[in-house]
Amino acid sequence: MSASSVASRASVCLDLAHLSVILKPSVSAAIMRLSRNGLRSVNSALSDNWRPWQRQCRSFKLQAGLLEDLKSRGLVADITRPVQLEAEIAKQPQTVYVGVDPTARSLHVGHLVPLLCLFHFQIRGHQIIPLIGGATGLIGDPSGRSTERPLSARETIDYNVAQLTAGISQFFDGAMEYAKRRLPASSTPIQSPNVQNNLNWLKDLNLLEFLRTVGFHSRVNTMLARESVQARLASQQGISFTEFTYQLLQAYDFLTLHRKFGCTIQIGGSDQWGNIIAGIELINRANAAPGTQQEGSADKGFGITTPLLTTASGQKFGKSAGNAVSLNEEDTSVFDFYQFFLRSSDGDVGRYLRMFTLLPQEKIDSVMESHERSPEARVAQRLLAEEVTELVHGQEGVARAQLATRILYERDIATARADDVLAALRGNPVLQLCDASQVIDVPLIKLAAQFRLAASNSAARQLVTAKGLYLNNAPVVDVHQKLSTADLVDGRLAFLRAGSQKLAVIALN
């Protein structure tokens, strides 16, 4: 049996069904209590809610194959001292962290890679720390940017921190539910996520203390040599002192988490390599006895970088790039999220199946063999869309997305139920909620113009003449036809379509 096969054979508890019921109301209440001082109330709520089922939860068996599994899934770009890290992981559970800066209120698909890397540690019994940059978000990370990041207002950052806290807890809640349906149980207990906010320790760090603790151990020539700094120095705009010092703040985060929680591993995108190394160096120098030098054998920290998720043109996904696909349904509907992965290219789909799912590698290999024989069937893309949507939005989200797909693309409305359609299309602009008085006995050509299926009444009339306007998939043949109650599907719905692309789903309130 291969290492990847062994690594795919273990995992989480079979009794987590009550988790979301327990967790979400109190997390919501804790978020309302979130103050500028950080996430103490949220952490308390998370810990309290994980305790009732923590004893029942079981993880992957602790084994040295974790890093190999992460590599084979394409979740690793680089690792510091991989042999030593493999040995430490095999020896005892580690504490691992990933940082997320609150530049937006929601997680997006670009965050999935480091978060899933973190999740693989969690389901094998390691302690994970999702760190929200309530302080560093006020500064701005220059990594991967060619221009200065605009400073965000304190109120915006505070709001984003609260939203991300809820989003992160929801992600790991949903991921655990997904994992229990994919993986067999083991005997190692799972640790609840320890959500932290670096504002808790950076807000009280004065300049003198910063210079004596962080500044003393940092070398300017090393800081200047960082790739992100070099790229900005070569640009016309240059780099501000604010963004130049970001790497020191991130390094101090690693040192603080190391001292407070015994954190030894930082995970981040490949553009974070320099910042991660800065943190490891700070830990080593700060822990060294006065007058000594820390050698490699005495290093206390490790770094793992993940590949950046990019577009076909190589552009990084994110809010600042304007192409973020959010994990928050309020920003990206479940249907659009599902469609994003359904539209994956043949060249990307195998890589995404390994990165974004917990499917065994053998299963993925089998699916890809079938896909290569009949790529037009898009079997791999459908599986990918189903798996990632279930990971993020649950089984109910998959059902909604698939129903919306059948309605919008396969025009399957014969057995549509109003409540299901409304749930499936929630947040989709094709859904038009109306009072009966607004649409019943109204000419269809007028409704077509009203819902922008045609530019005007006369254009809609021409559509009817050309047999290009459809009501419930049947062509409209009479320009005077009105919408009647007899036309309603399940007593509430009417599907008005122009050509093959434009659709309005009319739903009575």
Protein Blocks (a to p, Z undefined) as FASTA:
>chain_A
ZZklmmmmgccdfblklmmmmmmmmmmmmmmmpcfkbjklmmmmmmmmmmmmmmmpccdd
ddfklmmmmmmnopafbdchkllmmmmmmmpccdddddddffbfbdcfklmmmmmmmmmm
mmnopacdddddfklmmnopaehpabdcddddfklmmmmmmmmmmmmmmmmmmmmmmmmm
mbccdfbdcdddddddfklmmmmmcfklmmmmmmmmpcfklmmmpmklmmmmmpmnlpaf
klmmmmmmmmmmmmmmmmmnopabdcddfklmmmmmmmmmmmmmmmpcghiacdfklpcb
dcddddddddfkopacdfklopaccfbfklmcfklmmmmmmmpcfklmmmmmmmmpcbdf
klmmmmmmmmmmmmmnommmmmmmmmmmmmmnojmlmmmmmmmmmmmmnopaklpcfklm
mmmmgoiakbccddfklmgopafklmmmmnopafbfklmmmmmmnopaceehiacfbfkb
ccdfklpgghlaccddehjlbccddddZZ
